[in-house]
């Protein structure tokens, strides 16, 4: 049975703040990393560029939620286009890294880095919501519910990523489940069929004002992720 949002959020927070913060900081920096991690870094760079390419080039006057911002790479790029960005992540340690990096890279916009819950209504309303590789740890029904929460406070568009179910990935994940579990193992990632995900979104009453737009997959070695755009009908 899939964990609900609060249960899963606790697991994700513990992993990224207590176990993987240093590794994640290295992965999202320019320090040398192993070949496997280098493919993940390259894939994430391509995905971030894809998502940025779907947003207006000039973001002056736009308020954006970077939901699950990690070390702040997307927030910095969006602010450089003039956006006001609220960048939130469950991990205070990753937020500290993001703040330190932002200090050394002035931008034309504004970034508020917040350690907390991306669904917190106190974050306010937004023109755009972007969630890159954050919803992948939640079951599809939970992730769609999260999108429903965010949709009510978003006026123009949302973009999020999911991990597409492919035969190769399904086999890899099946093998992984057979391996001994360790305390530092990352929370599991949910594989999702594109068509099934679209069906969930289009059948959600809370997303009735929204439709699915562009979608693009990025595959780079050990990184595979697919972006999906949501737009107001």
Residue frames as qw, qx, qy, qz and C-alpha x, y, z in Angstrom:
[[0.000, 0.888, 0.460, 0.000, 0.00, 0.00, 0.00],
 [0.405, 0.548, -0.032, 0.731, 1.39, 3.40, -0.98],
 [0.346, -0.377, -0.444, 0.736, 2.42, 5.75, 1.81],
 [0.096, 0.913, 0.395, 0.026, 0.38, 8.91, 2.12],
 [0.350, 0.811, -0.097, 0.459, 1.95, 12.32, 1.60],
 [0.391, -0.826, 0.302, -0.272, 2.92, 12.97, 5.22],
 [0.900, -0.285, 0.310, 0.112, 4.50, 9.53, 5.67],
 [0.796, 0.399, 0.154, 0.429, 6.48, 9.73, 2.46],
 [0.120, 0.909, -0.116, 0.382, 7.52, 13.34, 3.10],
 [0.612, -0.721, 0.319, -0.066, 9.13, 12.24, 6.36],
 [0.895, -0.034, 0.322, 0.306, 11.18, 9.56, 4.59],
 [0.567, 0.672, 0.110, 0.463, 12.30, 11.95, 1.86],
 [0.153, -0.930, 0.175, -0.286, 13.27, 14.63, 4.37],
 [0.763, -0.546, 0.337, 0.083, 15.30, 12.21, 6.48],
 [0.856, 0.188, 0.278, 0.393, 17.20, 10.88, 3.47],
 [0.464, 0.709, 0.084, 0.524, 18.10, 14.17, 1.81],
 [0.202, -0.895, 0.178, -0.357, 18.85, 16.07, 5.01],
 [0.688, -0.599, 0.403, -0.075, 20.56, 13.40, 7.09],
 [0.856, -0.053, 0.466, 0.215, 22.02, 10.88, 4.64],
 [0.673, 0.407, 0.411, 0.462, 22.55, 12.34, 1.18],
 [0.033, 0.973, 0.099, -0.204, 23.08, 16.07, 1.66],
 [0.325, -0.665, 0.488, 0.463, 26.85, 15.98, 1.08],
 [0.483, 0.100, 0.763, 0.418, 26.56, 13.68, -1.95],
 [0.311, 0.786, 0.526, 0.090, 23.76, 15.81, -3.42],
 [0.099, -0.923, 0.099, 0.358, 25.81, 18.96, -2.89],
 [0.376, -0.409, 0.653, 0.514, 28.71, 17.42, -4.83],
 [0.460, 0.381, 0.755, 0.270, 26.44, 16.08, -7.58],
 [0.217, 0.888, 0.399, 0.073, 24.97, 19.53, -8.23],
 [0.233, -0.850, 0.230, 0.414, 28.33, 21.32, -8.16],
 [0.621, 0.711, -0.319, -0.084, 31.27, 21.31, -10.55],
 [0.385, -0.582, 0.715, -0.037, 33.52, 19.06, -8.47],
 [0.393, 0.278, -0.822, -0.304, 34.65, 15.83, -10.19],
 [0.752, -0.114, 0.441, -0.476, 32.29, 12.88, -9.66],
 [0.493, -0.097, 0.848, 0.168, 32.28, 9.24, -10.72],
 [0.043, 0.008, -0.716, -0.697, 31.22, 8.19, -14.19],
 [0.112, -0.528, -0.839, -0.065, 27.76, 7.11, -13.03],
 [0.120, -0.732, -0.400, 0.538, 27.12, 10.36, -11.19],
 [0.103, -0.337, 0.346, 0.870, 28.49, 12.33, -14.12],
 [0.061, -0.288, -0.783, -0.549, 25.72, 10.90, -16.33],
 [0.184, -0.701, -0.662, 0.188, 23.16, 11.89, -13.70],
 [0.182, -0.598, -0.061, 0.778, 24.60, 15.40, -13.50],
 [0.039, -0.102, 0.566, 0.817, 24.52, 15.75, -17.28],
 [0.114, -0.470, -0.825, -0.292, 20.94, 14.46, -17.42],
 [0.191, -0.733, -0.503, 0.417, 19.77, 16.87, -14.75],
 [0.142, -0.437, 0.183, 0.869, 21.44, 19.75, -16.58],
 [0.044, -0.127, -0.719, -0.682, 19.57, 18.80, -19.76],
 [0.177, -0.612, -0.770, -0.021, 16.29, 18.48, -17.92],
 [0.186, -0.664, -0.284, 0.666, 16.68, 21.85, -16.24],
 [0.054, -0.261, 0.411, 0.872, 17.45, 23.43, -19.63],
 [0.081, -0.352, -0.829, -0.427, 14.35, 21.76, -21.09],
 [0.189, -0.708, -0.635, 0.244, 12.08, 23.14, -18.39],
 [0.167, -0.579, -0.014, 0.798, 13.60, 26.60, -18.63],
 [0.065, -0.033, 0.626, 0.777, 13.02, 26.47, -22.37],
 [0.113, -0.547, -0.794, -0.239, 9.29, 26.05, -21.77],
 [0.206, -0.754, -0.400, 0.478, 9.09, 29.22, -19.67],
 [0.312, 0.937, 0.108, 0.117, 9.06, 32.76, -21.06],
 [0.666, 0.304, -0.195, 0.652, 12.50, 34.14, -21.73],
 [0.010, -0.418, 0.244, -0.875, 11.62, 37.32, -19.82],
 [0.491, -0.445, -0.743, 0.088, 10.28, 36.45, -16.37],
 [0.063, 0.099, -0.303, 0.946, 10.19, 39.95, -14.90],
 [0.516, -0.150, 0.053, -0.842, 7.02, 40.25, -12.85],
 [0.802, -0.083, -0.529, -0.264, 6.51, 36.48, -12.62],
 [0.472, -0.518, 0.590, -0.400, 6.37, 34.66, -9.30],
 [0.736, 0.226, -0.620, -0.152, 7.62, 31.08, -9.47],
 [0.754, -0.485, 0.382, -0.225, 7.57, 28.23, -6.96],
 [0.469, 0.455, -0.757, 0.009, 10.61, 25.96, -7.24],
 [0.825, -0.355, 0.145, -0.415, 9.07, 23.00, -5.44],
 [0.942, -0.174, 0.193, 0.211, 11.84, 20.75, -4.17],
 [0.312, 0.928, -0.203, -0.010, 14.64, 23.14, -5.10],
 [0.913, 0.002, -0.100, 0.396, 17.58, 21.14, -3.75],
 [0.554, -0.359, 0.007, 0.751, 20.72, 23.25, -4.03],
 [0.103, 0.785, 0.207, -0.574, 18.97, 25.95, -6.06],
 [0.357, -0.100, 0.589, 0.718, 20.24, 25.55, -9.64],
 [0.130, 0.597, 0.675, 0.413, 16.83, 26.13, -11.26],
 [0.196, -0.879, -0.352, 0.255, 15.99, 29.01, -8.92],
 [0.354, -0.550, 0.244, 0.716, 19.20, 30.80, -9.88],
 [0.253, 0.143, 0.665, 0.688, 18.47, 30.44, -13.59],
 [0.017, -0.739, -0.641, -0.205, 14.88, 31.65, -13.23],
 [0.278, -0.839, -0.182, 0.430, 15.92, 34.63, -11.10],
 [0.384, -0.278, 0.402, 0.783, 18.53, 35.51, -13.71],
 [0.105, 0.423, 0.659, 0.613, 15.58, 36.06, -16.08],
 [0.152, -0.326, 0.047, -0.932, 14.01, 38.45, -13.60],
 [0.613, -0.436, -0.587, -0.300, 11.61, 36.15, -11.75],
 [0.397, -0.510, 0.495, -0.581, 10.70, 36.32, -8.10],
 [0.674, 0.066, -0.731, -0.084, 11.36, 32.74, -6.97],
 [0.653, -0.496, 0.395, -0.413, 10.21, 30.97, -3.84],
 [0.596, 0.345, -0.725, 0.003, 12.57, 28.00, -3.60],
 [0.675, -0.448, 0.359, -0.462, 11.48, 25.44, -1.03],
 [0.629, 0.237, -0.740, 0.011, 12.99, 22.13, 0.01],
 [0.819, -0.506, -0.234, -0.138, 12.46, 19.71, 2.89],
 [0.830, -0.108, -0.207, 0.507, 16.19, 19.64, 3.67],
 [0.214, -0.966, 0.021, 0.145, 17.58, 22.57, 5.69],
 [0.606, -0.428, 0.437, 0.508, 21.10, 21.42, 4.82],
 [0.495, 0.368, 0.553, 0.560, 20.45, 21.66, 1.09],
 [0.039, 0.945, 0.289, 0.146, 18.81, 25.05, 1.57],
 [0.447, -0.790, 0.193, 0.372, 21.99, 26.22, 3.33],
 [0.572, -0.064, 0.546, 0.608, 24.01, 25.10, 0.30],
 [0.306, 0.693, 0.526, 0.386, 21.61, 26.90, -2.04],
 [0.166, -0.974, -0.122, 0.096, 21.85, 30.14, -0.05],
 [0.525, -0.578, 0.360, 0.510, 25.65, 30.00, -0.09],
 [0.505, 0.190, 0.599, 0.591, 25.71, 29.48, -3.85],
 [0.157, 0.856, 0.443, 0.215, 23.23, 32.28, -4.45],
 [0.327, -0.877, 0.025, 0.352, 25.47, 34.72, -2.54],
 [0.440, -0.402, 0.517, 0.615, 28.27, 34.12, -5.03],
 [0.219, 0.245, 0.714, 0.618, 26.01, 34.52, -8.06],
 [0.207, 0.412, 0.284, -0.841, 23.96, 37.73, -8.09],
 [0.232, 0.407, 0.804, 0.366, 20.83, 37.63, -10.24],
 [0.085, -0.243, -0.217, -0.942, 18.39, 40.15, -11.66],
 [0.587, -0.483, -0.442, -0.475, 15.48, 38.69, -9.73],
 [0.370, -0.517, 0.526, -0.565, 14.82, 37.66, -6.15],
 [0.660, -0.041, -0.748, -0.058, 15.01, 34.27, -4.47],
 [0.543, -0.511, 0.390, -0.540, 13.51, 33.36, -1.11],
 [0.508, 0.166, -0.845, 0.041, 15.01, 30.05, 0.01],
 [0.633, -0.382, 0.256, -0.623, 12.80, 28.23, 2.50],
 [0.161, 0.125, -0.973, 0.109, 13.28, 24.94, 4.34],
 [0.485, 0.124, 0.504, -0.703, 9.80, 23.51, 4.55],
 [0.505, 0.330, 0.797, -0.036, 6.83, 21.87, 2.89],
 [0.096, -0.005, 0.530, 0.842, 6.28, 22.65, -0.79],
 [0.176, -0.543, -0.738, -0.359, 2.51, 22.40, -0.25],
 [0.225, -0.458, -0.494, 0.704, 2.41, 24.99, 2.53],
 [0.188, 0.803, 0.499, 0.265, -0.34, 27.49, 1.57],
 [0.301, -0.865, -0.048, 0.399, 1.57, 30.20, 3.40],
 [0.517, -0.126, 0.446, 0.720, 3.98, 30.25, 0.46],
 [0.246, 0.557, 0.031, -0.793, 1.28, 32.15, -1.43],
 [0.734, 0.576, 0.324, -0.155, 0.17, 32.22, -5.06],
 [0.422, -0.388, 0.568, 0.590, 2.28, 31.79, -8.18],
 [0.536, 0.576, -0.266, -0.556, 2.32, 32.34, -11.91],
 [0.741, 0.333, -0.573, -0.103, 4.31, 29.14, -12.46],
 [0.739, -0.492, 0.439, -0.141, 5.18, 26.07, -10.42],
 [0.627, 0.505, -0.593, -0.029, 8.18, 23.92, -11.32],
 [0.740, -0.465, 0.452, -0.177, 8.99, 20.66, -9.57],
 [0.608, 0.555, -0.562, -0.084, 11.99, 18.88, -11.03],
 [0.615, 0.148, -0.753, 0.185, 12.65, 15.34, -9.76],
 [0.201, -0.254, 0.587, -0.742, 10.79, 15.95, -6.49],
 [0.764, -0.010, 0.141, -0.629, 7.45, 14.22, -7.06],
 [0.635, 0.316, -0.684, -0.169, 9.19, 11.05, -8.27],
 [0.118, 0.171, -0.878, 0.432, 9.35, 9.69, -4.71],
 [0.475, 0.126, 0.488, -0.722, 5.55, 9.76, -4.30],
 [0.385, 0.297, 0.868, 0.102, 3.01, 7.26, -5.61],
 [0.094, 0.286, 0.518, 0.801, 1.17, 8.56, -8.71],
 [0.275, -0.725, -0.587, -0.232, -2.09, 9.10, -6.87],
 [0.464, -0.684, -0.227, 0.516, -0.28, 11.08, -4.17],
 [0.354, -0.142, 0.282, 0.880, 1.68, 13.12, -6.72],
 [0.026, -0.496, -0.574, -0.651, -1.50, 14.03, -8.61],
 [0.392, -0.784, -0.474, 0.085, -3.06, 15.08, -5.31],
 [0.463, -0.480, -0.010, 0.745, -0.05, 17.32, -4.68],
 [0.186, 0.161, 0.455, 0.856, -0.52, 18.88, -8.10],
 [0.207, -0.697, -0.611, -0.314, -4.16, 19.48, -7.21],
 [0.445, -0.719, -0.290, 0.448, -3.07, 21.37, -4.09],
 [0.368, -0.321, 0.219, 0.845, -0.66, 23.52, -6.09],
 [0.175, 0.417, 0.634, 0.628, -3.05, 24.14, -9.00],
 [0.176, -0.832, -0.525, -0.008, -5.41, 26.16, -6.86],
 [0.318, -0.835, 0.013, 0.448, -2.66, 28.70, -6.22],
 [0.419, -0.213, 0.542, 0.696, -1.16, 28.78, -9.74],
 [0.398, 0.674, 0.191, -0.593, -2.38, 31.06, -12.52],
 [0.430, 0.679, -0.399, -0.441, -0.40, 30.18, -15.67],
 [0.805, 0.326, -0.485, -0.104, 1.45, 26.90, -15.77],
 [0.689, -0.539, 0.476, -0.092, 3.03, 24.00, -13.94],
 [0.675, 0.480, -0.558, -0.038, 5.88, 21.72, -15.00],
 [0.667, -0.508, 0.516, -0.177, 6.94, 18.59, -13.14],
 [0.391, 0.446, -0.785, -0.180, 8.96, 15.49, -13.87],
 [0.887, -0.188, 0.307, -0.290, 8.25, 11.80, -13.43],
 [0.202, -0.422, 0.850, 0.243, 10.23, 8.63, -14.11],
 [0.728, 0.252, -0.270, -0.577, 8.71, 6.85, -17.14],
 [0.782, -0.155, 0.595, -0.101, 8.11, 3.13, -16.92],
 [0.566, 0.570, -0.519, -0.292, 10.21, 1.42, -19.57],
 [0.971, -0.039, -0.235, -0.015, 11.18, -2.27, -19.79],
 [0.599, 0.361, -0.452, 0.554, 14.81, -1.47, -18.98],
 [0.155, -0.477, 0.392, -0.771, 13.97, 0.69, -15.97],
 [0.834, -0.303, -0.007, -0.461, 11.40, -1.81, -14.71],
 [0.915, 0.069, -0.349, 0.191, 14.01, -4.57, -14.82],
 [0.356, 0.431, -0.447, 0.699, 16.61, -2.39, -13.11],
 [0.420, -0.457, 0.277, -0.734, 14.20, -1.49, -10.31],
 [0.935, -0.182, -0.166, -0.254, 13.16, -5.13, -9.89],
 [0.761, 0.196, -0.442, 0.433, 16.79, -6.15, -9.40],
 [0.062, 0.482, -0.378, 0.788, 17.28, -3.27, -6.96],
 [0.682, -0.433, 0.072, -0.585, 14.39, -4.45, -4.80],
 [0.957, -0.076, -0.277, 0.030, 16.12, -7.82, -4.43],
 [0.489, 0.417, -0.469, 0.606, 19.29, -6.30, -3.01],
 [0.479, -0.453, -0.591, 0.465, 19.80, -6.01, 0.76],
 [0.070, -0.914, -0.213, -0.339, 18.42, -2.77, 2.17],
 [0.544, -0.025, -0.345, 0.764, 20.74, -0.34, 3.94],
 [0.178, -0.719, -0.440, 0.508, 20.11, 2.66, 6.16],
 [0.082, -0.541, 0.196, 0.814, 21.50, 5.06, 3.55],
 [0.274, 0.289, 0.794, 0.460, 19.39, 3.76, 0.68],
 [0.168, 0.017, -0.126, -0.978, 17.40, 6.45, -1.14],
 [0.556, 0.304, 0.526, -0.567, 13.59, 6.43, -0.92],
 [0.493, 0.233, 0.776, 0.317, 12.17, 4.37, -3.75],
 [0.186, 0.313, -0.276, -0.889, 11.24, 6.05, -7.02],
 [0.620, 0.391, 0.603, -0.313, 7.90, 5.32, -8.65],
 [0.152, -0.056, 0.706, 0.689, 7.88, 4.33, -12.31],
 [0.412, 0.533, 0.429, -0.602, 4.87, 5.78, -14.11],
 [0.424, 0.357, 0.683, 0.476, 3.35, 5.16, -17.53],
 [0.031, -0.058, 0.128, 0.990, 2.86, 8.44, -19.36],
 [0.355, -0.319, -0.586, -0.655, -0.64, 7.62, -20.60],
 [0.511, -0.505, -0.682, 0.134, -1.77, 6.42, -17.16],
 [0.306, -0.328, -0.299, 0.842, -0.46, 9.59, -15.55],
 [0.129, -0.074, -0.297, -0.943, -2.28, 11.79, -18.06],
 [0.455, -0.426, -0.698, -0.351, -5.46, 9.82, -17.37],
 [0.450, -0.477, -0.582, 0.482, -5.10, 10.45, -13.64],
 [0.148, -0.210, -0.064, 0.964, -4.60, 14.15, -14.22],
 [0.246, -0.142, -0.452, -0.846, -7.49, 14.58, -16.64],
 [0.518, -0.447, -0.694, -0.224, -9.87, 12.64, -14.39],
 [0.358, -0.274, -0.545, 0.707, -9.01, 14.65, -11.27],
 [0.052, -0.866, -0.486, -0.107, -11.78, 17.05, -10.27],
 [0.385, -0.798, -0.013, 0.464, -9.19, 19.32, -8.67],
 [0.319, -0.339, 0.500, 0.730, -7.37, 19.62, -12.00],
 [0.467, 0.607, 0.642, 0.032, -10.45, 20.08, -14.19],
 [0.197, 0.948, 0.021, -0.249, -9.28, 23.56, -15.22],
 [0.189, -0.692, 0.615, 0.328, -5.94, 22.17, -16.41],
 [0.919, 0.382, -0.007, -0.096, -4.72, 20.17, -19.39],
 [0.740, -0.349, 0.386, 0.427, -1.46, 18.41, -20.25],
 [0.388, 0.866, -0.187, -0.254, 0.83, 20.13, -22.73],
 [0.535, 0.630, -0.562, 0.031, 4.36, 19.38, -23.87],
 [0.863, -0.424, 0.275, -0.012, 6.30, 16.38, -22.64],
 [0.543, 0.682, -0.483, 0.085, 9.93, 15.49, -23.17],
 [0.934, -0.339, 0.016, 0.112, 12.10, 12.65, -21.93],
 [0.152, 0.822, -0.535, 0.119, 15.76, 13.01, -20.99],
 [0.981, -0.175, 0.033, 0.080, 17.91, 9.88, -20.80],
 [0.266, 0.794, -0.494, 0.233, 21.56, 10.17, -19.83],
 [0.304, 0.303, -0.846, 0.315, 23.25, 7.02, -18.55],
 [0.253, -0.277, -0.862, 0.341, 21.79, 6.36, -15.10],
 [0.176, 0.358, 0.327, -0.857, 19.41, 9.31, -15.31],
 [0.041, -0.341, -0.747, -0.569, 16.01, 8.99, -16.98],
 [0.079, 0.484, 0.537, -0.686, 13.26, 11.51, -16.35],
 [0.148, 0.485, 0.640, 0.577, 10.34, 12.96, -18.26],
 [0.047, 0.200, 0.234, -0.950, 8.99, 16.50, -18.02],
 [0.033, 0.579, 0.774, 0.255, 5.27, 17.15, -18.35],
 [0.016, -0.083, 0.034, -0.996, 3.76, 20.59, -18.80],
 [0.013, -0.610, -0.782, 0.129, 0.35, 21.51, -17.41],
 [0.039, 0.107, 0.158, 0.981, -1.54, 24.53, -18.70],
 [0.345, 0.353, 0.505, -0.708, -4.81, 26.23, -17.90],
 [0.366, 0.426, 0.782, 0.271, -7.59, 25.20, -20.29]]
